[in-house]
Amino acid sequence: MIRMTWLSFVMALAVVGGAHSASGQDTHDQAVKRDVERRFEVLPLHDGLALRPKTTLPGVRSVEVTGGAIAIDGQP
């Protein structure tokens, strides 16, 4: 249950991270980015991002979004 909620959250992040308008991100995209950065340490990877929760989340130590795939604690 928790993993599905965070999976949805991370999928939204992946979409926002890849969607830029000619004039930059819109207000909603900026709000999502701020929310993610408030909750997670965001680490760049070669082909994506790693998210490490800033506070303890039961069953989640890291989330990776790479190459169109999402993994929670290394598990797709």
All heavy atoms as a GROMACS GRO file, in nm:
protein
  570
    1MET      N    1   0.083  -0.119   0.000
    1MET     CA    2   0.000   0.000   0.000
    1MET      C    3   0.087   0.125   0.000
    1MET      O    4   0.068   0.213  -0.081
    1MET     CB    5  -0.092  -0.004   0.121
    1MET     CG    6  -0.181   0.116   0.130
    1MET     SD    7  -0.319   0.098   0.020
    1MET     CE    8  -0.432   0.208   0.094
    2ILE      N    9   0.182   0.133   0.093
    2ILE     CA   10   0.271   0.249   0.099
    2ILE      C   11   0.352   0.259  -0.029
    2ILE      O   12   0.369   0.366  -0.084
    2ILE     CB   13   0.364   0.242   0.222
    2ILE    CG1   14   0.281   0.260   0.349
    2ILE    CG2   15   0.471   0.349   0.215
    2ILE    CD1   16   0.358   0.237   0.475
    3ARG      N   17   0.401   0.146  -0.077
    3ARG     CA   18   0.482   0.148  -0.199
    3ARG      C   19   0.401   0.199  -0.318
    3ARG      O   20   0.454   0.272  -0.400
    3ARG     CB   21   0.537   0.009  -0.228
    3ARG     CG   22   0.648  -0.028  -0.134
    3ARG     CD   23   0.708  -0.162  -0.171
    3ARG     NE   24   0.808  -0.199  -0.076
    3ARG     CZ   25   0.938  -0.190  -0.096
    3ARG    NH1   26   0.982  -0.144  -0.210
    3ARG    NH2   27   1.024  -0.227  -0.005
    4MET      N   28   0.273   0.166  -0.328
    4MET     CA   29   0.192   0.215  -0.439
    4MET      C   30   0.173   0.366  -0.431
    4MET      O   31   0.177   0.435  -0.532
    4MET     CB   32   0.056   0.144  -0.443
    4MET     CG   33   0.064   0.000  -0.486
    4MET     SD   34   0.148  -0.022  -0.646
    4MET     CE   35   0.030   0.056  -0.753
    5THR      N   36   0.154   0.420  -0.311
    5THR     CA   37   0.140   0.564  -0.294
    5THR      C   38   0.267   0.634  -0.338
    5THR      O   39   0.263   0.731  -0.414
    5THR     CB   40   0.110   0.598  -0.147
    5THR    OG1   41  -0.010   0.531  -0.110
    5THR    CG2   42   0.094   0.746  -0.128
    6TRP      N   43   0.382   0.585  -0.293
    6TRP     CA   44   0.508   0.648  -0.330
    6TRP      C   45   0.539   0.626  -0.476
    6TRP      O   46   0.597   0.712  -0.541
    6TRP     CB   47   0.621   0.599  -0.239
    6TRP     CG   48   0.606   0.662  -0.105
    6TRP    CD1   49   0.564   0.601   0.010
    6TRP    CD2   50   0.625   0.798  -0.073
    6TRP    NE1   51   0.557   0.693   0.112
    6TRP    CE2   52   0.594   0.815   0.063
    6TRP    CE3   53   0.665   0.910  -0.146
    6TRP    CZ2   54   0.603   0.938   0.127
    6TRP    CZ3   55   0.673   1.031  -0.081
    6TRP    CH2   56   0.643   1.044   0.053
    7LEU      N   57   0.499   0.512  -0.529
    7LEU     CA   58   0.519   0.487  -0.672
    7LEU      C   59   0.443   0.591  -0.753
    7LEU      O   60   0.497   0.648  -0.848
    7LEU     CB   61   0.473   0.346  -0.709
    7LEU     CG   62   0.485   0.307  -0.855
    7LEU    CD1   63   0.630   0.316  -0.900
    7LEU    CD2   64   0.433   0.167  -0.874
    8SER      N   65   0.321   0.620  -0.716
    8SER     CA   66   0.243   0.722  -0.785
    8SER      C   67   0.310   0.858  -0.774
    8SER      O   68   0.318   0.933  -0.871
    8SER     CB   69   0.102   0.730  -0.727
    8SER     OG   70   0.035   0.608  -0.744
    9PHE      N   71   0.361   0.888  -0.656
    9PHE     CA   72   0.429   1.015  -0.633
    9PHE      C   73   0.553   1.027  -0.720
    9PHE      O   74   0.578   1.129  -0.784
    9PHE     CB   75   0.465   1.025  -0.484
    9PHE     CG   76   0.534   1.151  -0.446
    9PHE    CD1   77   0.465   1.271  -0.442
    9PHE    CD2   78   0.669   1.150  -0.414
    9PHE    CE1   79   0.528   1.388  -0.405
    9PHE    CE2   80   0.732   1.266  -0.378
    9PHE     CZ   81   0.662   1.386  -0.374
   10VAL      N   82   0.631   0.920  -0.727
   10VAL     CA   83   0.753   0.920  -0.806
   10VAL      C   84   0.722   0.927  -0.954
   10VAL      O   85   0.792   0.994  -1.030
   10VAL     CB   86   0.840   0.798  -0.771
   10VAL    CG1   87   0.957   0.785  -0.866
   10VAL    CG2   88   0.889   0.809  -0.628
   11MET      N   89   0.618   0.860  -0.997
   11MET     CA   90   0.579   0.867  -1.138
   11MET      C   91   0.544   1.011  -1.175
   11MET      O   92   0.580   1.059  -1.283
   11MET     CB   93   0.465   0.771  -1.167
   11MET     CG   94   0.508   0.626  -1.161
   11MET     SD   95   0.373   0.510  -1.185
   11MET     CE   96   0.340   0.536  -1.357
   12ALA      N   97   0.474   1.080  -1.087
   12ALA     CA   98   0.442   1.221  -1.112
   12ALA      C   99   0.570   1.302  -1.122
   12ALA      O  100   0.584   1.390  -1.207
   12ALA     CB  101   0.352   1.275  -1.002
   13LEU      N  102   0.667   1.273  -1.036
   13LEU     CA  103   0.796   1.341  -1.041
   13LEU      C  104   0.864   1.318  -1.175
   13LEU      O  105   0.917   1.411  -1.235
   13LEU     CB  106   0.886   1.292  -0.928
   13LEU     CG  107   1.031   1.339  -0.935
   13LEU    CD1  108   1.039   1.489  -0.912
   13LEU    CD2  109   1.116   1.264  -0.836
   14ALA      N  110   0.861   1.195  -1.223
   14ALA     CA  111   0.926   1.163  -1.350
   14ALA      C  112   0.862   1.240  -1.465
   14ALA      O  113   0.931   1.291  -1.553
   14ALA     CB  114   0.918   1.013  -1.377
   15VAL      N  115   0.732   1.251  -1.463
   15VAL     CA  116   0.662   1.325  -1.567
   15VAL      C  117   0.696   1.472  -1.559
   15VAL      O  118   0.728   1.536  -1.659
   15VAL     CB  119   0.509   1.304  -1.556
   15VAL    CG1  120   0.434   1.399  -1.648
   15VAL    CG2  121   0.474   1.160  -1.587
   16VAL      N  122   0.693   1.528  -1.439
   16VAL     CA  123   0.725   1.669  -1.420
   16VAL      C  124   0.870   1.696  -1.460
   16VAL      O  125   0.900   1.796  -1.524
   16VAL     CB  126   0.699   1.712  -1.274
   16VAL    CG1  127   0.755   1.851  -1.247
   16VAL    CG2  128   0.549   1.709  -1.246
   17GLY      N  129   0.959   1.608  -1.422
   17GLY     CA  130   1.100   1.628  -1.453
   17GLY      C  131   1.128   1.630  -1.602
   17GLY      O  132   1.220   1.696  -1.647
   18GLY      N  133   1.046   1.564  -1.682
   18GLY     CA  134   1.067   1.561  -1.826
   18GLY      C  135   0.984   1.661  -1.902
   18GLY      O  136   0.998   1.674  -2.022
   19ALA      N  137   0.896   1.734  -1.835
   19ALA     CA  138   0.805   1.826  -1.904
   19ALA      C  139   0.846   1.970  -1.879
   19ALA      O  140   0.829   2.021  -1.770
   19ALA     CB  141   0.662   1.801  -1.856
   20HIS      N  142   0.899   2.035  -1.980
   20HIS     CA  143   0.937   2.174  -1.971
   20HIS      C  144   0.872   2.250  -2.087
   20HIS      O  145   0.875   2.205  -2.200
   20HIS     CB  146   1.089   2.190  -1.981
   20HIS     CG  147   1.162   2.121  -1.871
   20HIS    ND1  148   1.179   2.177  -1.747
   20HIS    CD2  149   1.221   1.999  -1.866
   20HIS    CE1  150   1.246   2.093  -1.671
   20HIS    NE2  151   1.272   1.985  -1.740
   21SER      N  152   0.818   2.365  -2.057
   21SER     CA  153   0.763   2.449  -2.163
   21SER      C  154   0.874   2.540  -2.213
   21SER      O  155   0.980   2.550  -2.153
   21SER     CB  156   0.646   2.532  -2.110
   21SER     OG  157   0.692   2.623  -2.013
   22ALA      N  158   0.848   2.612  -2.321
   22ALA     CA  159   0.949   2.700  -2.377
   22ALA      C  160   0.988   2.809  -2.279
   22ALA      O  161   1.102   2.854  -2.276
   22ALA     CB  162   0.897   2.762  -2.507
   23SER      N  163   0.896   2.852  -2.195
   23SER     CA  164   0.925   2.959  -2.099
   23SER      C  165   0.964   2.906  -1.962
   23SER      O  166   0.976   2.982  -1.867
   23SER     CB  167   0.804   3.051  -2.086
   23SER     OG  168   0.695   2.978  -2.034
   24GLY      N  169   0.982   2.776  -1.948
   24GLY     CA  170   1.018   2.716  -1.819
   24GLY      C  171   0.901   2.640  -1.760
   24GLY      O  172   0.794   2.630  -1.818
   25GLN      N  173   0.922   2.584  -1.642
   25GLN     CA  174   0.817   2.506  -1.577
   25GLN      C  175   0.705   2.598  -1.530
   25GLN      O  176   0.729   2.709  -1.485
   25GLN     CB  177   0.873   2.431  -1.457
   25GLN     CG  178   0.975   2.329  -1.492
   25GLN     CD  179   1.030   2.260  -1.368
   25GLN    OE1  180   1.018   2.310  -1.258
   25GLN    NE2  181   1.088   2.145  -1.388
   26ASP      N  182   0.582   2.550  -1.539
   26ASP     CA  183   0.470   2.630  -1.489
   26ASP      C  184   0.464   2.623  -1.337
   26ASP      O  185   0.540   2.552  -1.271
   26ASP     CB  186   0.338   2.589  -1.553
   26ASP     CG  187   0.292   2.450  -1.513
   26ASP    OD1  188   0.346   2.393  -1.416
   26ASP    OD2  189   0.202   2.398  -1.578
   27THR      N  190   0.374   2.698  -1.279
   27THR     CA  191   0.363   2.710  -1.133
   27THR      C  192   0.339   2.575  -1.066
   27THR      O  193   0.398   2.544  -0.963
   27THR     CB  194   0.250   2.807  -1.096
   27THR    OG1  195   0.277   2.931  -1.159
   27THR    CG2  196   0.242   2.828  -0.946
   28HIS      N  197   0.255   2.491  -1.126
   28HIS     CA  198   0.226   2.359  -1.068
   28HIS      C  199   0.352   2.273  -1.065
   28HIS      O  200   0.380   2.208  -0.964
   28HIS     CB  201   0.116   2.289  -1.148
   28HIS     CG  202   0.088   2.150  -1.101
   28HIS    ND1  203   0.031   2.124  -0.979
   28HIS    CD2  204   0.111   2.030  -1.159
   28HIS    CE1  205   0.020   1.993  -0.963
   28HIS    NE2  206   0.068   1.934  -1.072
   29ASP      N  207   0.427   2.272  -1.173
   29ASP     CA  208   0.551   2.194  -1.178
   29ASP      C  209   0.649   2.240  -1.072
   29ASP      O  210   0.714   2.159  -1.006
   29ASP     CB  211   0.616   2.205  -1.316
   29ASP     CG  212   0.537   2.134  -1.425
   29ASP    OD1  213   0.443   2.060  -1.393
   29ASP    OD2  214   0.572   2.154  -1.543
   30GLN      N  215   0.659   2.370  -1.052
   30GLN     CA  216   0.749   2.423  -0.950
   30GLN      C  217   0.704   2.382  -0.811
   30GLN      O  218   0.788   2.352  -0.726
   30GLN     CB  219   0.757   2.576  -0.962
   30GLN     CG  220   0.828   2.620  -1.088
   30GLN     CD  221   0.824   2.771  -1.107
   30GLN    OE1  222   0.784   2.844  -1.017
   30GLN    NE2  223   0.868   2.816  -1.222
   31ALA      N  224   0.574   2.379  -0.788
   31ALA     CA  225   0.522   2.339  -0.657
   31ALA      C  226   0.553   2.192  -0.631
   31ALA      O  227   0.592   2.155  -0.519
   31ALA     CB  228   0.371   2.363  -0.649
   32VAL      N  229   0.539   2.107  -0.731
   32VAL     CA  230   0.570   1.964  -0.715
   32VAL      C  231   0.719   1.947  -0.688
   32VAL      O  232   0.759   1.872  -0.599
   32VAL     CB  233   0.527   1.883  -0.840
   32VAL    CG1  234   0.579   1.741  -0.832
   32VAL    CG2  235   0.376   1.884  -0.854
   33LYS      N  236   0.802   2.020  -0.761
   33LYS     CA  237   0.946   2.011  -0.740
   33LYS      C  238   0.983   2.052  -0.597
   33LYS      O  239   1.062   1.984  -0.531
   33LYS     CB  240   1.019   2.101  -0.841
   33LYS     CG  241   1.168   2.097  -0.826
   33LYS     CD  242   1.236   2.188  -0.927
   33LYS     CE  243   1.385   2.186  -0.902
   33LYS     NZ  244   1.456   2.284  -0.981
   34ARG      N  245   0.926   2.161  -0.549
   34ARG     CA  246   0.954   2.206  -0.411
   34ARG      C  247   0.910   2.100  -0.310
   34ARG      O  248   0.979   2.073  -0.212
   34ARG     CB  249   0.884   2.338  -0.382
   34ARG     CG  250   0.957   2.460  -0.431
   34ARG     CD  251   0.898   2.587  -0.377
   34ARG     NE  252   0.754   2.598  -0.398
   34ARG     CZ  253   0.696   2.653  -0.505
   34ARG    NH1  254   0.770   2.702  -0.601
   34ARG    NH2  255   0.565   2.659  -0.515
   35ASP      N  256   0.793   2.039  -0.334
   35ASP     CA  257   0.742   1.937  -0.243
   35ASP      C  258   0.835   1.816  -0.240
   35ASP      O  259   0.866   1.764  -0.133
   35ASP     CB  260   0.601   1.896  -0.285
   35ASP     CG  261   0.533   1.810  -0.182
   35ASP    OD1  262   0.551   1.835  -0.061
   35ASP    OD2  263   0.461   1.716  -0.221
   36VAL      N  264   0.881   1.773  -0.356
   36VAL     CA  265   0.973   1.659  -0.363
   36VAL      C  266   1.103   1.693  -0.291
   36VAL      O  267   1.153   1.614  -0.211
   36VAL     CB  268   1.000   1.619  -0.510
   36VAL    CG1  269   1.116   1.521  -0.519
   36VAL    CG2  270   0.876   1.560  -0.572
   37GLU      N  271   1.158   1.811  -0.317
   37GLU     CA  272   1.285   1.850  -0.255
   37GLU      C  273   1.271   1.870  -0.104
   37GLU      O  274   1.368   1.853  -0.031
   37GLU     CB  275   1.340   1.975  -0.322
   37GLU     CG  276   1.389   1.947  -0.463
   37GLU     CD  277   1.432   2.071  -0.538
   37GLU    OE1  278   1.392   2.184  -0.500
   37GLU    OE2  279   1.506   2.054  -0.637
   38ARG      N  280   1.153   1.903  -0.058
   38ARG     CA  281   1.130   1.917   0.086
   38ARG      C  282   1.128   1.779   0.153
   38ARG      O  283   1.174   1.763   0.265
   38ARG     CB  284   0.998   1.990   0.111
   38ARG     CG  285   0.969   2.018   0.256
   38ARG     CD  286   0.847   2.106   0.281
   38ARG     NE  287   0.730   2.075   0.201
   38ARG     CZ  288   0.683   2.153   0.101
   38ARG    NH1  289   0.742   2.265   0.069
   38ARG    NH2  290   0.575   2.118   0.035
   39ARG      N  291   1.078   1.679   0.083
   39ARG     CA  292   1.062   1.545   0.141
   39ARG      C  293   1.179   1.451   0.114
   39ARG      O  294   1.200   1.354   0.187
   39ARG     CB  295   0.936   1.479   0.087
   39ARG     CG  296   0.811   1.551   0.126
   39ARG     CD  297   0.692   1.492   0.056
   39ARG     NE  298   0.575   1.573   0.079
   39ARG     CZ  299   0.457   1.523   0.107
   39ARG    NH1  300   0.439   1.394   0.114
   39ARG    NH2  301   0.356   1.604   0.128
   40PHE      N  302   1.254   1.477   0.006
   40PHE     CA  303   1.360   1.386  -0.037
   40PHE      C  304   1.490   1.459  -0.063
   40PHE      O  305   1.491   1.574  -0.107
   40PHE     CB  306   1.322   1.315  -0.168
   40PHE     CG  307   1.206   1.222  -0.157
   40PHE    CD1  308   1.078   1.267  -0.182
   40PHE    CD2  309   1.225   1.090  -0.123
   40PHE    CE1  310   0.969   1.182  -0.173
   40PHE    CE2  311   1.117   1.004  -0.115
   40PHE     CZ  312   0.989   1.049  -0.139
   41GLU      N  313   1.600   1.389  -0.041
   41GLU     CA  314   1.729   1.433  -0.093
   41GLU      C  315   1.731   1.383  -0.237
   41GLU      O  316   1.714   1.263  -0.262
   41GLU     CB  317   1.842   1.371  -0.012
   41GLU     CG  318   1.979   1.407  -0.061
   41GLU     CD  319   2.089   1.342   0.020
   41GLU    OE1  320   2.061   1.266   0.114
   41GLU    OE2  321   2.204   1.366  -0.015
   42VAL      N  322   1.747   1.472  -0.332
   42VAL     CA  323   1.743   1.437  -0.473
   42VAL      C  324   1.887   1.427  -0.524
   42VAL      O  325   1.963   1.524  -0.519
   42VAL     CB  326   1.664   1.541  -0.556
   42VAL    CG1  327   1.660   1.503  -0.702
   42VAL    CG2  328   1.523   1.557  -0.500
   43LEU      N  329   1.923   1.308  -0.573
   43LEU     CA  330   2.058   1.283  -0.620
   43LEU      C  331   2.056   1.250  -0.768
   43LEU      O  332   1.983   1.160  -0.811
   43LEU     CB  333   2.119   1.165  -0.542
   43LEU     CG  334   2.116   1.179  -0.390
   43LEU    CD1  335   2.147   1.046  -0.325
   43LEU    CD2  336   2.214   1.285  -0.347
   44PRO      N  337   2.133   1.322  -0.849
   44PRO     CA  338   2.136   1.292  -0.992
   44PRO      C  339   2.209   1.160  -1.018
   44PRO      O  340   2.308   1.129  -0.952
   44PRO     CB  341   2.212   1.411  -1.053
   44PRO     CG  342   2.293   1.466  -0.941
   44PRO     CD  343   2.218   1.435  -0.814
   45LEU      N  344   2.157   1.084  -1.111
   45LEU     CA  345   2.220   0.961  -1.158
   45LEU      C  346   2.250   0.978  -1.307
   45LEU      O  347   2.203   1.072  -1.370
   45LEU     CB  348   2.128   0.841  -1.137
   45LEU     CG  349   2.087   0.811  -0.993
   45LEU    CD1  350   1.987   0.696  -0.990
   45LEU    CD2  351   2.210   0.777  -0.910
   46HIS      N  352   2.326   0.886  -1.362
   46HIS     CA  353   2.361   0.893  -1.504
   46HIS      C  354   2.238   0.904  -1.594
   46HIS      O  355   2.235   0.984  -1.686
   46HIS     CB  356   2.444   0.771  -1.544
   46HIS     CG  357   2.476   0.765  -1.690
   46HIS    ND1  358   2.563   0.854  -1.749
   46HIS    CD2  359   2.430   0.684  -1.788
   46HIS    CE1  360   2.568   0.826  -1.878
   46HIS    NE2  361   2.490   0.724  -1.903
   47ASP      N  362   2.137   0.826  -1.564
   47ASP     CA  363   2.018   0.822  -1.650
   47ASP      C  364   1.890   0.849  -1.570
   47ASP      O  365   1.788   0.789  -1.595
   47ASP     CB  366   2.011   0.685  -1.718
   47ASP     CG  367   1.905   0.680  -1.827
   47ASP    OD1  368   1.869   0.787  -1.881
   47ASP    OD2  369   1.858   0.570  -1.859
   48GLY      N  370   1.898   0.936  -1.467
   48GLY     CA  371   1.777   0.964  -1.390
   48GLY      C  372   1.807   1.028  -1.257
   48GLY      O  373   1.900   1.106  -1.244
   49LEU      N  374   1.726   0.990  -1.156
   49LEU     CA  375   1.736   1.047  -1.023
   49LEU      C  376   1.724   0.939  -0.917
   49LEU      O  377   1.656   0.839  -0.937
   49LEU     CB  378   1.620   1.145  -0.997
   49LEU     CG  379   1.610   1.269  -1.082
   49LEU    CD1  380   1.478   1.339  -1.055
   49LEU    CD2  381   1.725   1.361  -1.053
   50ALA      N  382   1.788   0.964  -0.804
   50ALA     CA  383   1.767   0.882  -0.685
   50ALA      C  384   1.707   0.974  -0.579
   50ALA      O  385   1.748   1.089  -0.565
   50ALA     CB  386   1.898   0.822  -0.635
   51LEU      N  387   1.607   0.924  -0.511
   51LEU     CA  388   1.542   1.000  -0.405
   51LEU      C  389   1.563   0.926  -0.273
   51LEU      O  390   1.531   0.809  -0.262
   51LEU     CB  391   1.392   1.013  -0.434
   51LEU     CG  392   1.354   1.071  -0.569
   51LEU    CD1  393   1.204   1.063  -0.590
   51LEU    CD2  394   1.402   1.214  -0.580
   52ARG      N  395   1.616   0.997  -0.175
   52ARG     CA  396   1.636   0.939  -0.043
   52ARG      C  397   1.548   1.018   0.053
   52ARG      O  398   1.563   1.140   0.065
   52ARG     CB  399   1.782   0.951  -0.002
   52ARG     CG  400   1.813   0.876   0.125
   52ARG     CD  401   1.960   0.876   0.160
   52ARG     NE  402   2.042   0.844   0.045
   52ARG     CZ  403   2.168   0.884   0.032
   52ARG    NH1  404   2.227   0.955   0.124
   52ARG    NH2  405   2.236   0.850  -0.075
   53PRO      N  406   1.452   0.952   0.119
   53PRO     CA  407   1.363   1.023   0.210
   53PRO      C  408   1.441   1.096   0.320
   53PRO      O  409   1.535   1.043   0.376
   53PRO     CB  410   1.276   0.913   0.272
   53PRO     CG  411   1.288   0.798   0.179
   53PRO     CD  412   1.424   0.808   0.118
   54LYS      N  413   1.400   1.220   0.348
   54LYS     CA  414   1.463   1.297   0.455
   54LYS      C  415   1.412   1.254   0.592
   54LYS      O  416   1.479   1.275   0.692
   54LYS     CB  417   1.439   1.446   0.434
   54LYS     CG  418   1.516   1.501   0.315
   54LYS     CD  419   1.496   1.648   0.299
   54LYS     CE  420   1.581   1.702   0.184
   54LYS     NZ  421   1.562   1.847   0.166
   55THR      N  422   1.293   1.196   0.596
   55THR     CA  423   1.239   1.140   0.720
   55THR      C  424   1.210   0.992   0.695
   55THR      O  425   1.193   0.950   0.581
   55THR     CB  426   1.110   1.211   0.764
   55THR    OG1  427   1.012   1.198   0.662
   55THR    CG2  428   1.136   1.358   0.792
   56THR      N  429   1.203   0.917   0.799
   56THR     CA  430   1.182   0.772   0.786
   56THR      C  431   1.047   0.742   0.722
   56THR      O  432   0.944   0.794   0.763
   56THR     CB  433   1.188   0.706   0.925
   56THR    OG1  434   1.315   0.734   0.983
   56THR    CG2  435   1.169   0.556   0.914
   57LEU      N  436   1.052   0.659   0.619
   57LEU     CA  437   0.931   0.607   0.555
   57LEU      C  438   0.935   0.456   0.570
   57LEU      O  439   1.030   0.393   0.524
   57LEU     CB  440   0.928   0.643   0.406
   57LEU     CG  441   0.917   0.790   0.370
   57LEU    CD1  442   0.931   0.810   0.220
   57LEU    CD2  443   0.784   0.843   0.417
   58PRO      N  444   0.836   0.398   0.632
   58PRO     CA  445   0.836   0.253   0.652
   58PRO      C  446   0.851   0.178   0.518
   58PRO      O  447   0.775   0.201   0.425
   58PRO     CB  448   0.700   0.224   0.715
   58PRO     CG  449   0.658   0.354   0.776
   58PRO     CD  450   0.717   0.461   0.688
   59GLY      N  451   0.954   0.096   0.508
   59GLY     CA  452   0.974   0.013   0.390
   59GLY      C  453   1.034   0.084   0.271
   59GLY      O  454   1.044   0.025   0.163
   60VAL      N  455   1.079   0.210   0.286
   60VAL     CA  456   1.138   0.282   0.173
   60VAL      C  457   1.266   0.350   0.218
   60VAL      O  458   1.263   0.441   0.300
   60VAL     CB  459   1.040   0.388   0.117
   60VAL    CG1  460   1.105   0.463   0.002
   60VAL    CG2  461   0.909   0.326   0.075
   61ARG      N  462   1.379   0.303   0.164
   61ARG     CA  463   1.507   0.369   0.192
   61ARG      C  464   1.549   0.455   0.074
   61ARG      O  465   1.614   0.558   0.094
   61ARG     CB  466   1.615   0.266   0.221
   61ARG     CG  467   1.593   0.196   0.353
   61ARG     CD  468   1.711   0.106   0.385
   61ARG     NE  469   1.763   0.042   0.266
   61ARG     CZ  470   1.799  -0.084   0.256
   61ARG    NH1  471   1.792  -0.161   0.359
   61ARG    NH2  472   1.843  -0.132   0.144
   62SER      N  473   1.515   0.414  -0.048
   62SER     CA  474   1.551   0.493  -0.164
   62SER      C  475   1.455   0.461  -0.279
   62SER      O  476   1.397   0.354  -0.286
   62SER     CB  477   1.694   0.463  -0.209
   62SER     OG  478   1.703   0.332  -0.260
   63VAL      N  479   1.441   0.559  -0.367
   63VAL     CA  480   1.360   0.544  -0.487
   63VAL      C  481   1.447   0.589  -0.603
   63VAL      O  482   1.507   0.696  -0.597
   63VAL     CB  483   1.232   0.630  -0.481
   63VAL    CG1  484   1.151   0.615  -0.608
   63VAL    CG2  485   1.148   0.593  -0.359
   64GLU      N  486   1.458   0.507  -0.707
   64GLU     CA  487   1.536   0.543  -0.824
   64GLU      C  488   1.444   0.551  -0.945
   64GLU      O  489   1.362   0.463  -0.968
   64GLU     CB  490   1.645   0.440  -0.852
   64GLU     CG  491   1.753   0.437  -0.747
   64GLU     CD  492   1.862   0.336  -0.779
   64GLU    OE1  493   1.878   0.300  -0.898
   64GLU    OE2  494   1.929   0.293  -0.685
   65VAL      N  495   1.459   0.660  -1.019
   65VAL     CA  496   1.387   0.677  -1.145
   65VAL      C  497   1.495   0.687  -1.252
   65VAL      O  498   1.566   0.788  -1.261
   65VAL     CB  499   1.300   0.805  -1.143
   65VAL    CG1  500   1.223   0.819  -1.273
   65VAL    CG2  501   1.206   0.804  -1.024
   66THR      N  502   1.513   0.580  -1.328
   66THR     CA  503   1.618   0.576  -1.430
   66THR      C  504   1.568   0.509  -1.557
   66THR      O  505   1.500   0.407  -1.551
   66THR     CB  506   1.742   0.499  -1.382
   66THR    OG1  507   1.703   0.368  -1.343
   66THR    CG2  508   1.810   0.568  -1.265
   67GLY      N  509   1.601   0.568  -1.670
   67GLY     CA  510   1.568   0.507  -1.798
   67GLY      C  511   1.423   0.467  -1.813
   67GLY      O  512   1.394   0.366  -1.874
   68GLY      N  513   1.333   0.542  -1.754
   68GLY     CA  514   1.192   0.510  -1.763
   68GLY      C  515   1.145   0.405  -1.664
   68GLY      O  516   1.027   0.368  -1.662
   69ALA      N  517   1.235   0.356  -1.578
   69ALA     CA  518   1.198   0.255  -1.478
   69ALA      C  519   1.200   0.317  -1.339
   69ALA      O  520   1.275   0.411  -1.313
   69ALA     CB  521   1.294   0.137  -1.484
   70ILE      N  522   1.120   0.262  -1.249
   70ILE     CA  523   1.117   0.307  -1.111
   70ILE      C  524   1.148   0.188  -1.021
   70ILE      O  525   1.089   0.081  -1.037
   70ILE     CB  526   0.978   0.365  -1.075
   70ILE    CG1  527   0.948   0.485  -1.166
   70ILE    CG2  528   0.973   0.405  -0.928
   70ILE    CD1  529   0.806   0.534  -1.154
   71ALA      N  530   1.242   0.208  -0.928
   71ALA     CA  531   1.278   0.102  -0.834
   71ALA      C  532   1.273   0.158  -0.692
   71ALA      O  533   1.320   0.269  -0.667
   71ALA     CB  534   1.416   0.048  -0.863
   72ILE      N  535   1.214   0.082  -0.602
   72ILE     CA  536   1.211   0.118  -0.460
   72ILE      C  537   1.302   0.020  -0.389
   72ILE      O  538   1.283  -0.102  -0.398
   72ILE     CB  539   1.068   0.112  -0.404
   72ILE    CG1  540   0.979   0.214  -0.477
   72ILE    CG2  541   1.070   0.138  -0.254
   72ILE    CD1  542   0.834   0.210  -0.439
   73ASP      N  543   1.405   0.073  -0.326
   73ASP     CA  544   1.507  -0.009  -0.259
   73ASP      C  545   1.564  -0.115  -0.354
   73ASP      O  546   1.586  -0.229  -0.317
   73ASP     CB  547   1.452  -0.076  -0.133
   73ASP     CG  548   1.413   0.027  -0.028
   73ASP    OD1  549   1.468   0.139  -0.030
   73ASP    OD2  550   1.328  -0.004   0.057
   74GLY      N  551   1.585  -0.076  -0.479
   74GLY     CA  552   1.646  -0.165  -0.578
   74GLY      C  553   1.549  -0.261  -0.645
   74GLY      O  554   1.588  -0.336  -0.734
   75GLN      N  555   1.423  -0.264  -0.606
   75GLN     CA  556   1.324  -0.355  -0.663
   75GLN      C  557   1.232  -0.279  -0.758
   75GLN      O  558   1.172  -0.181  -0.718
   75GLN     CB  559   1.240  -0.420  -0.552
   75GLN     CG  560   1.321  -0.502  -0.455
   75GLN     CD  561   1.388  -0.619  -0.523
   75GLN    OE1  562   1.328  -0.691  -0.602
   75GLN    NE2  563   1.515  -0.639  -0.492
   76PRO      N  564   1.221  -0.327  -0.883
   76PRO     CA  565   1.132  -0.259  -0.979
   76PRO      C  566   0.987  -0.257  -0.933
   76PRO      O  567   0.943  -0.345  -0.863
   76PRO     CB  568   1.145  -0.343  -1.105
   76PRO     CG  569   1.261  -0.434  -1.086
   76PRO     CD  570   1.288  -0.442  -0.939
   0.00000   0.00000   0.00000
